Amino acid sequence: RVIIEVLYRVYQCSRRRSIMEAINIAVEGCCHGELDKIYETVTFIEKTHNTKIDLLLCCGDFQAVRNTADLQCMAVPPKYRQMQTFYKYYSGEKVAPVLTIFIGGNHEASNHLWELSYGGWVAPNIYYLGRSGMVQFGGLRIGGLSGIFKPHDYHKGTFECPPFNDSTNRSIYHIRAFDVFRLKLMSGAIDVFLSHDWPRGVYYQGNVEELLRQKPFFREEVESNRLGSPPAEELLHHLQPSYWFSAHLHVKFAAIVRHHDSVGGEGCEKRQTKFLALDKCLPRKDFLQILSLPASGEKKLQYDAEWLAITKATQALLSLSHGHQSLPRTGSDEMQSCKPTKEDIEAVRQAFEGDLTIPQNFSQTAPVHDPLCHNVLQVVARENPQTADFCRRLGIENPFKPGIQSSTSFPSQSFQNVTNPDEITLSDDESDIPQQGVDVPSAGQPAIKETNPDEIDLDESDEEDADEAGIPSESTCEVAHSQVEPEAKQARLVDVNDGVDRDCKGDSSNTS
């Protein structure tokens, strides 16, 4: 009896420890500026299920709009340029109730995010992961890639700088090969990865017929394997994270991607990635997912030492030119030479004095929106003190500040099969334009316009209904804010492990 009692107490202690060490994460699809409703939903879940959400991850279209100048830099038709409520979190009138990490999509206050291209706080407790980035929370490695794929901009430098014109207001959110290259230099296990658009081909690993039943206008792109992002597909198979979350296409979709090659080479166990895409934040939409992952460290936001070393080691390759940028090919000796050594990583730790905790150094860099003032502010480029401090500590120059004019490129290696890298198209709507080449997407392929009624057409007329375009109208926002609890009940609380398995087996009926 004594032995049984001792074993029972050990079991109880280990169970309590495992509960304490779990990280409860809420993952949200397209935010579209609906911060109040998202946080209200998270709070409702906490109260209803007697749990604590430690972290909120948002998969793009966050819309960190501080004022009317930021609103002009958001690539949507004028009728959708609504201030929403982020400015209240920016001003300090409200504080995010849960630590929030987000990536950029294709409807953002791009001038604001440009200031924080290496990542940083857009408001207290709300962290932007940067154009590409990797951080740690509770021992989990969380990475992400902002923006969407467009082949005609993929191989260009990061040349856009506020104030934007009609062209750069769109190209600013197109991902670049340089950011993908940096992410490919990561080694070791990655727990969670975020992208706005889906990795190309991921739909073949789930219930594709159910996807096409909900979104029949995807059929042509799915059958020709043109739906999604080729660079994200590369990263999915290269990094092999445990979880990958996306948004953009406004539909919930789950898949299990079984990788044929192991990250550690021969003899290592082959990994699988659980993929989940989520909808936009609207009533009766699957826009939120809760999962619990084991923690192996303190629940605080920290830099990833390897990512810092990669950022420093590749800084000389960063191009701010509009022209084509050449980079080492995946797997080449030149690419291997860019990977940081253990000594490089240790040097970064020392540069940060052994403390990789991300400092709480948010500061306002632009005027806060005044609802009583209807003047449109002028868009200007500003240097963000957070970025300046980050670059100083890392020992690199800050390229994201007014007046910087430089161009650098890797001299010895060029991409192949790139025809006319400077080509642009006259129409640049929300749809992806994936190509058949995986390692190096071609810039010469014609654009194929998705006929998705849920997406925002940047060239649409002002007479179209806002609901059809995926952005709530003013009347919709009023109804949603007055009915918080019914909307909160639309959040799906199925454990992501179970949800993925069911969706992969074709059972989409049990989603509550």
N, C-alpha and C positions, 0 to 999 in steps of 0.2 A: 504493500500500500504506500509506503514512504517513497519508493522509487517512482510509482505512478504519479504521486503528487508532485515530486520534483520535476518529472518530465512534463507534466501539465503546466507548471509554472514557467518552465523554459519555453514551452510552446506559446503561452500567453505573452511572455516578454518579447519573443521574436515576432509575434503577430503585431503587437503594438508598435514595435520598431519598424516593421515593414509598412504599416499604415502611415507612420510619421514620415517615412522616407519617400513616400509616393509623391509624385508631382502631378497634380490635376491640371490638365491643359484644355482650354477651349480653343477650337480652331474655327475661324470664320471665313467665308468665301469673299465675295466682292462687298466691300464696305459701303461705297457710294456716299460717304459722308454721314452715314446714319449712326454716329457714335452713341448718342443718347439711347437709341433703341437697342443697340447691341449691348451696352452696359446694363441697361434695364433687364434685358433677357438673362445675362449672366447672373445678376443679383437675384432674379426670380428663381433661377435654377439652384443657386446656393441655398436659398431659404426653403424651397420646396423639398430638396433632397438632403438637406442638412449636411452640406459639404462646403469646402472652400476651394475656389478656383485660384491656382497660383499664377497662371500665365495665360494670356490671350494672344493668339497668333492670327494675324489678318493677311490674307493672300492677295492684296492689291486693291487698286481703285480706292485708296484710303481717303484721299482728298483733304490734305492738311491745309485748308484754306484759312489764312489769317485775316485777310482783308480783300477789298475789291481788286487790288492789283494782282493778288494771287489768283483770283477768280478768272481774270483775263488770260492767265497762263494755263488754264485747264482746257484740254482739247475736247470740247463738246460744243454743239451748237449753242448759240446764245440763250435759247429758251431753257436750257438745262443748267445754266450757271446760277446755282442757288447757294447761298452762303452756308446753309446747314448750321451745325453747332460746334464745329471744331474750335472756332475762335474763342469760345468760352473756356476751353481747356488750355488754350494758348495764353489767355489773359490771366488765368488763375482763378477765374470765377467758379470753375468746376475743376475737380481733380479726378483722373481716371481711377476707378476703384480697384483695378487689377493691373499689374504690370503688363503692358501691351507692346508687342513687337510686330512690325509690319514691313512688307516689301512694297515697292511701287508697281502700279499697273499701267494702263494706258489712258486713264482719266485722273490726272493728279495736278496739284499745284506745283508744276515742274520747277518754277523758279525757287520755291522753298526747298524742295528736295535737292536741287543743284547745289545749294550751300552745304549740304550734308552728304556729299557723294561717298564719303568713307563711312557714313553712318553717324547717328547722333540723336539727341532728344529733340523732338519737335514740340514737345510740351512735357511738363512733369509726369513721369511714369509712362510715357509713350515714346518708344524708341524705333527709329527708322534704321533698317539693316544696311542701307546704302545701295549703290548700284549693284554690287555683289558683296556678300559678307558672310562671316562666320563668328558666332558668339557662343558662350556657354552659360547655362543656367542649371544649377543643381547637378552639375556634372554632365548634363546633356549637351551635345554639340548640335547647334541649330544654325543652319545655313540658308541662304536664299539668293535668288537672282531676280532683280527688278526689271519691269518692262515686258514688252512682247517682241517677237521675232519679225523682222522685215528684211528680206534678203538684200535690198538695195542699200541698206545702211549698215549691214552687219560687219563689214570689213573696214568701215571708216573709223577715223579717230573720234574721240569725244570732244567734238568741236563746238557744240552748242553752248551759248552763254546768254543770260538775260541781258537786255530785253529780247524776246524772241520775235521772229516774223512768222508768217503763216506756215512756212515750211519747217522751221526749227521747233515751232511749238508742237509739232507732231514727231519729228525725228528724235527729239530729246528723250522720249520714252522707248526708243527702239534699242534692244540689247546689242552689245558690241562683242566681237570675238575676243577682245582683250579681257573683258570680265569673265567670259567663259574659260579662257586660257588660265586665268588666275585660279579659278575654282578647280580646274583639273590638276593643279599642282598639290592639292590637299591629299594627305595620306591618313590612314587610320579610319576607324569607324565613325560614321556620321549618323546621328540618331534621327534628326528631322530636317527635311529640306522643303523650302517654299518656292514656288514659281507662280506667276500669274497665269500664263497660258500653259496648256497641258504639254507634256512630252509627246512628241509624235509617236503614234503606234500603240500607246498605252491602252487604247480602247479594245485592242485585240486580246488583252489579258483579263478582261471582265465580261460582263453581260452586254455585248455590243448590240444585240437585238433589242434589249430593253432601252438602251440609249437611243437607238434610232426610232423606237416607238415614241419616245418623248420628244426627240428632236429630229424629225424625218428629213429636214433640210441639210443634215450632216451626211446623208448617205453617200453622195457623190465623192466628198472629200475622204470619208472613211474607206470606201471601196478602193480608192486610188491611193490611199495612205498619204494624203496631203493635209489632214487635219492635225493641227498641233505644231509644236516647235522642234525642228531638227536639233538645234543646239541643246535644248532641254533633254531630248532623247539621248544625246551623247552623254550628258552629265548623269542622267539616270543610271546608265549602264557603267559609267566610269566610277562614280562615287558610291553607288549602291547603298543609299541610306536606308535605314530601317523603315522610315515613313516619308512619304512625299505628298504634300498637299498643294492643290491648285484651285483656281477659280475661273474667271474669264468667260466661260461658255454658259454660265447660268443654269447648271444642272448638277444634281448629285450623281456621282458615278464612282464606283469602287472597283479595284482590281488588285490582283497579286501578281507582281512581276518577278519571275524566277530567273535569276541571272545564270548564264552558262559559264562565265568565268568568275573566279574568286578574286577579291581585291588583293589578297596576300600571295597570289600565285599558286603554283601546284602544291597539293597537299593540304590546302586550306579549305575549310567548309564553304560550299557555295551558298551565297546569301539570297534573300528575297526582300523585295520592297513592297510594302503595303501602300497602295496609292488611293487617295480619296480626293475627289473634286467636290466643291460645295457651291451652292446657289448664292444669289444676292439676298441682302437683308430686306425681305418683304414678308407680309403675312402669308401663311400657307406655303412657305418655301423652306427647303432643307438647307439653311444657311449656317448652321452651327453644329459642331460635333465635339463631344467631350471624350477625352481619353486620359488614362493614368499610366505614367511611366515611372519606373524606379529611379530614385535619386541616388547619386553617388557623391554628392558634394553639397555645399551650402547653397541655399536658395537665394542667390543674388546674381545679378547680371555681370558677366565678366567677358573681357576680350579672350579670343582664342590665340594662344601664343604662336602656333604655326601659321595662322592666317596673318598675324602681324608681320611675321618674318617674310611671308610671301609678298605681302603688300610692299614691304621695303625692298625686297630683292628684285621685284618687277617694275619698280617705279620708273626706271630708265627706259622701259619699253612703252610707257604711256604716251600716246600721241594725241595732241589737241588739234590735229589737222583735219580738214574736210576730206582729204584724199584717202586713198586705199592704204591700209596698214598691214604690213607683213609680220607674221608671227611664226614661231617654231611650230611645226606640225606635231600632232599628238604622237607621243612615243619616240620622237627623234632625240638624238643626243643633245641638240641645242635646248630642247625642252627640259631634259633631265638636268642640264647644267643650271637651270633657273630654280630648281627645287632647293629650298633652304636646308642647310645642314643642322645637325644638333647644336653645333657651336653658334650658328646664326640664331636659332631659336633661343638659346640661353642668353645671347647678347641682347635680344629683345626684352627678355625678362628683366635683365639688369637695367636696361634703359628705363623700364617702368618700375624700377626699384622693388622688384619682386611682387608687386601688387597689381594684378590684372583686373581688379574691380573697375568697371566703367564708372567714371566720376559723375556725380549728379551736378553737372555744370551747365544745365539749360539756361539760356538767356534769350530774351526777346531781341530780335534783330530787325523787326519791321513793325509798323504801327498796328495796333489792334483794331479790328472792325468796330465801328460805332454805328449801331442800328439806326440812330437818329440822323446820321450824316449820309447823304446819298451821292457824294462826290466820288468819282472813280480815281483811285490813286495811281500814280505813275509807276511802271515796272522798272526797277533798277537792280543791278547786280550788287550783292553785298557779300562781304567776307564774314563767315560765321565764326565766332570765337572758339566754338567747339572744334571745328575743323582745323583752325590755326593751332590750337593747343595739341591736338592729336598729331599733326604733322611735325610739330616741334619736338614732341616726346619721341616720335619714331625716327626723327632725324632726316626727314624728307621735306621738299618744298611743297607748299600748298598750291596746286594748280587750279583750284576752284575759288578764285577770287578775281575781282575786277582788274583788267589790264594785263592779264597773263597771256602772252602770245608765244607759244613754243610748239615744236613738233619733234618727236623722237620716234624712231622705229628700229626694229631689230634688223640688222643689215644683211644677214647671211642666209635667211630662209624665207621663201615666198610660198604662198598658197598656190595650188594648182587648180585648174578648171574654174577660174573666176573670170567671167566675161563682162567687161564694162562695169567695174565696181562702183562707178560714180552714177550709174543710171538711177533715175527717180521716176516715180509714176505720178500721174495727176490726181489719182484717187487714192486716199490712204485711210480707209475706214478701220473699224475695230477688228475685222477678221484677220486671222493669220494667213500668211502666204508661204506655206511650207514647200520645200523642194525635195527632189528625190535623193540628192547626195547627202549622206549623213555627216561625214566628218567636216566637209566644207560646203555649206549651202551655196548654191549658185545664185548670182545676182542677176542673171540674164533671163530668168524664167518669167513668163507673163503673170500678172496678178490675176487671181481668181477671187471674185467677190462672193462672200458668203451671204446667202439670203436668209439670215437669222432674224426673225421678228423681235427677238429679245435684245438684240444688240443695238448700239447707238451708231447711226450713220452720220458721219461728220459732214456730209454734204446734203443731208435731208432738208426738206422744207419745214418751215415753222408751223405748218398746219397739222403735222402728224401728232398723234396722241402720245403724251409723255409716258403713259403706262406701257405702251407697246415697245418703247425704246429702252426700257429697263431702268429709267430714273424716275423716282416718284415725283408727281406734281405736287404743288403746294397743298391742294386739298387732300391728297393721299397722305402726306406727312402729318397733317392735322389729325386725321382719323387714326393713324398708327400710333401717334403719341398719346392719344386719349384712350387707347385700348392696349395697354402694355401687356397685361396678363394673357389675353388670348393669343397675342403674337408670340409671347415667350413660350407658350406651349407648343409652338411649331418647332422649337429646337429639338434635335434628335439626340437622345441620351444613350443610344446603343453604344456599347464599347466598340471602338473602332476595329478591334481584332475580330469580334463576332460579326460586325456589320460588313466588313470586307469579305469574310468567308461566305456569308449568306448571299451577298450580291454576286460573287463569283459563281455560285451554284445556281444562280438564276432566280432565287427566291427574293423578289423585291416587295412582297406584300407585307412582310413583317418589318416595319421601319420605325415603330414607335417605342 
